[in-house]
Amino acid sequence: MYRAKDFIETAEGLIFAVVVQGQENGKVLCFLRYLCLEGVWRKVDTALANQHLEQYCPQYLHYSALLDAHLHAVPSAAIVRHYQPQKLLQRLLAEEPGDPVLADLHKLCGLLRSNGLDLSRFGVTGSLLVAMQKHSSDIDLVCYERGEFHRARNIVQALIAEDRCQALNDEDWLEAYQRRACDFAFDEYVWHEQRKYNKGMINGRKFDLSLAVADPEAQDKSYRKLGFITIDAEVCEDQFSFDYPARFAIKHPQVDSVVCFTATYNGQAQIGERIRVAGQLEVDQDGVQRIVVGSNREAIGEFIKVIR
């Protein structure tokens, strides 16, 4: 089974990040993240990924009727290697760390485990998953069980309070902010992020926690885009706010929920808070409307923001 945050490789020297669990018409929905040029692997952004595929591998450009979105997709028969975060983490933790990134991964996982976290529910994704980490690489942990993920956030909060790992400083936050192309001011970004406790520093290295759980509401529904919209609404349910995609139920006369496909706005708001949302208005076959934030990877012009 292919899960969000897995990576898949094709014979052309392309590595894609899986974005949705399962398959659509025999294809794995994904987005190109690394390509091999003249024997050297290179990380690519959305524009370069699309440009490369248009020029050399247009068969992987895909329109998803399920998501009503343009992204990438690879037929399962074209996959030559499947990178699985959960299996890799268990293997890495059983081995002696071979570089500083792996040493910090061991230290972080040791702290989490000593506080009662079940690491068998976790995996490691990002550059470590494909063994392309650099000295400055982050550690990206992914969790496959919602309760264990929130337990991990509580542990990170406690570890920061005890100074056994650290919160991001202003420089770290600024780097994260610039990388995320966030659609509001830096101080607003930091206020939202600091209360999530899904990021921290270990030995001066940033780590991230994410949740990859398939949203039961998202299965077997197709959506049609109605256009861009901005609304204000109250959050009336937040239990799926860190899922992939994240989902917030809202009180609004027309719109039922907000769904978010970009990690920037995961966990962005809590129950009872009023939010301003900008994104693509969509409707399902039953006439139920939702707003999608992150209809493309960078989500330019789309956001979720608590009204303070």
C-alpha positions in Angstrom: 0.0 0.0 0.0 1.2 3.5 -0.8 0.7 6.1 1.9 1.1 9.9 2.1 4.8 10.8 2.9 6.1 7.6 1.2 8.4 8.2 -1.8 8.4 6.3 -5.1 11.1 6.1 -7.8 10.8 5.5 -11.5 13.3 4.1 -14.0 13.8 7.6 -15.4 15.6 8.8 -12.3 12.6 10.5 -10.7 11.6 10.4 -7.1 8.0 11.5 -6.2 6.5 12.2 -2.8 3.1 10.3 -2.4 0.4 12.8 -1.5 -2.7 10.6 -1.0 -3.1 7.1 0.3 -4.1 4.4 -2.2 -4.4 4.7 -6.0 -6.6 6.4 -8.6 -7.2 4.2 -11.6 -4.1 2.2 -11.0 -1.9 5.3 -10.4 -0.3 6.6 -7.3 -1.0 10.4 -6.8 2.2 12.2 -6.0 4.5 15.1 -6.7 8.0 15.1 -8.1 10.6 16.0 -5.5 14.0 14.8 -6.7 15.4 14.2 -10.2 18.7 12.7 -11.3 20.5 15.1 -13.7 23.9 13.9 -15.1 24.2 11.4 -12.3 23.5 14.0 -9.5 20.3 14.0 -7.5 18.6 17.4 -7.2 15.6 18.6 -5.1 13.1 20.5 -7.3 10.3 23.0 -6.6 6.9 22.9 -8.2 7.8 25.0 -11.2 10.9 23.0 -12.1 9.1 19.7 -11.4 6.3 20.6 -13.8 8.7 22.0 -16.4 10.9 18.8 -16.4 7.9 16.5 -16.7 6.3 18.5 -19.5 9.6 18.3 -21.4 10.8 14.8 -20.7 8.1 12.7 -19.0 4.6 14.1 -19.7 3.0 10.7 -19.0 3.4 11.5 -15.3 1.4 14.8 -15.5 -2.1 14.0 -14.2 -5.5 15.5 -13.7 -7.2 13.9 -10.7 -10.9 13.8 -11.0 -11.1 12.7 -7.3 -9.3 15.8 -6.1 -10.2 18.1 -9.1 -6.5 19.0 -9.2 -3.5 18.9 -11.5 -0.6 17.0 -9.9 1.6 14.0 -10.8 0.7 10.3 -10.9 2.8 7.2 -11.5 1.2 3.9 -12.6 2.1 1.2 -10.0 3.8 -0.8 -12.8 6.2 2.0 -13.5 7.5 2.2 -9.9 10.9 0.6 -9.5 11.4 1.4 -5.8 9.1 2.2 -2.9 10.6 4.1 0.0 8.6 3.4 3.2 9.2 5.7 6.2 8.1 3.3 8.9 10.4 0.5 7.8 13.3 2.8 7.4 13.0 4.3 10.8 13.1 0.9 12.5 16.2 0.0 10.5 18.0 3.2 11.2 17.4 3.0 14.9 18.8 -0.6 14.9 22.0 0.6 13.3 24.9 2.7 14.5 24.4 6.3 13.2 26.7 7.0 10.3 26.5 10.8 10.2 25.5 13.8 12.4 21.9 13.8 11.1 21.4 10.1 12.0 23.1 10.7 15.4 20.6 13.5 16.1 17.7 11.2 14.9 18.9 8.6 17.4 19.0 11.2 20.2 15.6 12.6 19.4 14.0 9.2 19.2 15.6 8.2 22.4 14.1 11.2 24.2 10.6 10.4 22.7 10.9 6.7 23.6 12.0 7.4 27.2 8.9 9.4 27.6 6.7 6.5 26.6 6.1 7.1 22.9 5.6 4.0 20.7 8.0 4.6 17.9 6.7 1.6 15.9 3.9 4.0 14.9 6.4 6.5 13.4 8.5 6.7 10.3 11.2 9.1 8.9 10.5 10.9 5.6 12.1 13.8 3.7 15.8 13.7 2.6 16.6 10.9 5.2 14.1 8.6 3.5 16.0 8.7 0.2 19.5 8.9 1.9 20.1 12.4 0.5 20.6 14.2 3.8 23.2 16.9 4.0 24.9 18.2 7.2 22.2 20.9 7.5 19.2 18.6 6.8 16.1 18.6 9.0 14.6 15.5 10.6 11.1 14.8 9.4 9.2 12.3 11.5 5.8 11.0 10.3 3.2 9.3 12.6 0.5 6.9 11.5 -1.7 7.0 14.5 -3.6 10.2 15.6 -3.5 9.6 19.4 0.3 8.8 19.3 0.9 11.9 17.3 -0.8 14.2 19.8 1.1 12.4 22.6 4.3 13.2 20.7 3.4 16.9 20.6 2.8 16.9 24.4 6.2 15.2 24.9 7.9 17.9 22.7 6.2 20.6 24.7 7.5 19.0 28.0 11.0 18.5 26.6 11.2 22.1 25.5 10.1 23.2 29.0 12.9 21.0 30.5 15.4 22.3 27.9 16.2 18.8 26.7 15.3 20.0 23.3 14.8 23.6 22.2 12.1 25.8 20.6 13.0 27.4 17.3 14.7 30.8 17.7 13.9 33.9 15.6 16.4 33.0 13.0 15.1 29.4 12.7 11.5 30.7 12.5 12.5 33.2 9.8 14.2 30.5 7.7 11.0 28.3 8.1 8.8 31.3 7.2 10.8 32.1 4.0 10.8 28.5 2.9 7.0 28.2 3.4 5.9 31.2 1.3 3.3 32.0 4.0 0.6 34.5 3.1 0.7 36.7 6.2 3.2 38.6 8.3 6.1 36.9 10.0 4.9 37.6 13.6 1.5 36.1 12.7 3.2 33.0 11.3 5.3 32.5 14.5 2.2 33.1 16.8 0.3 30.3 15.0 3.3 27.9 14.8 4.6 28.3 18.4 1.5 26.7 19.9 1.5 23.6 17.7 4.5 21.9 19.3 5.2 19.9 16.1 8.6 21.4 15.6 11.7 21.8 17.7 15.5 21.8 17.7 17.8 19.0 18.7 21.6 19.7 18.8 20.8 22.8 16.7 19.0 20.7 14.1 15.3 21.4 13.3 12.8 18.5 13.5 9.2 18.2 12.4 6.4 15.9 13.4 3.6 15.2 10.9 0.6 13.0 10.9 -0.3 10.7 7.9 -3.8 9.3 8.6 -6.3 8.8 5.8 -9.3 11.0 6.3 -12.4 8.7 6.2 -14.5 11.6 4.9 -12.2 12.1 1.9 -12.6 8.6 0.5 -14.7 8.0 -2.6 -16.0 11.6 -3.0 -15.4 13.7 -6.1 -15.3 17.5 -6.0 -15.9 20.3 -8.5 -14.2 23.7 -8.2 -16.4 26.8 -7.9 -13.7 29.4 -7.7 -11.5 31.3 -5.3 -13.2 32.6 -2.1 -12.3 34.3 1.3 -14.6 33.8 4.3 -14.7 34.3 8.1 -16.1 31.4 10.2 -15.9 29.7 13.6 -14.1 26.4 14.0 -16.6 23.9 15.5 -14.4 20.7 15.3 -10.6 20.4 15.2 -9.8 16.7 15.9 -8.6 16.2 12.3 -6.7 19.5 12.1 -3.2 17.8 11.9 -4.4 15.0 9.4 -3.1 14.9 5.9 -5.1 16.5 4.5 -6.1 18.5 7.6 -9.8 19.2 8.1 -11.6 21.8 10.2 -15.4 21.7 10.5 -16.8 25.3 10.6 -20.0 27.2 11.4 -20.8 29.1 8.2 -24.1 29.5 6.2 -22.8 28.0 3.0 -19.5 26.2 3.7 -19.3 23.0 5.7 -15.5 22.5 6.2 -12.0 23.6 5.4 -9.5 21.1 4.0 -5.8 21.8 3.9 -3.2 20.1 1.7 -0.2 22.2 2.8 1.6 21.5 6.0 1.9 25.3 6.7 -1.7 25.5 8.0 -2.0 22.1 9.7 -3.2 22.5 13.3 -3.6 26.2 12.5 -6.8 26.8 14.6 -8.6 25.3 17.6 -12.2 24.7 18.4 -14.1 27.9 19.2 -11.7 30.2 17.4 -12.8 32.5 14.5 -10.7 32.1 11.3 -10.3 33.8 8.0 -9.8 31.3 5.2 -8.8 32.0 1.6 -8.9 29.1 -0.9 -10.7 27.2 -3.6 -14.5 26.7 -3.0 -15.5 23.1 -4.0 -18.8 21.2 -4.0 -19.3 17.4 -3.8 -21.9 15.3 -5.6 -24.3 15.9 -2.7 -24.0 19.7 -2.9 -21.9 20.0 0.3 -19.3 22.8 0.0 -15.8 23.0 1.3 -12.8 25.3 0.9 -9.5 23.8 -0.1 -6.3 25.5 1.0 -3.2 24.3 -0.8 -4.6 23.4 -4.2 -1.0 23.7 -5.4 2.1 23.0 -3.4 3.1 26.5 -2.6 -0.6 27.6 -1.9 0.1 31.2 -3.0 -2.8 33.5 -1.9 -4.4 30.7 0.1 -4.3 30.6 3.9 -6.0 29.8 7.3 -5.6 32.5 9.9 -7.0 32.9 13.4 -8.8 36.3 13.8 -7.3 37.8 17.0 
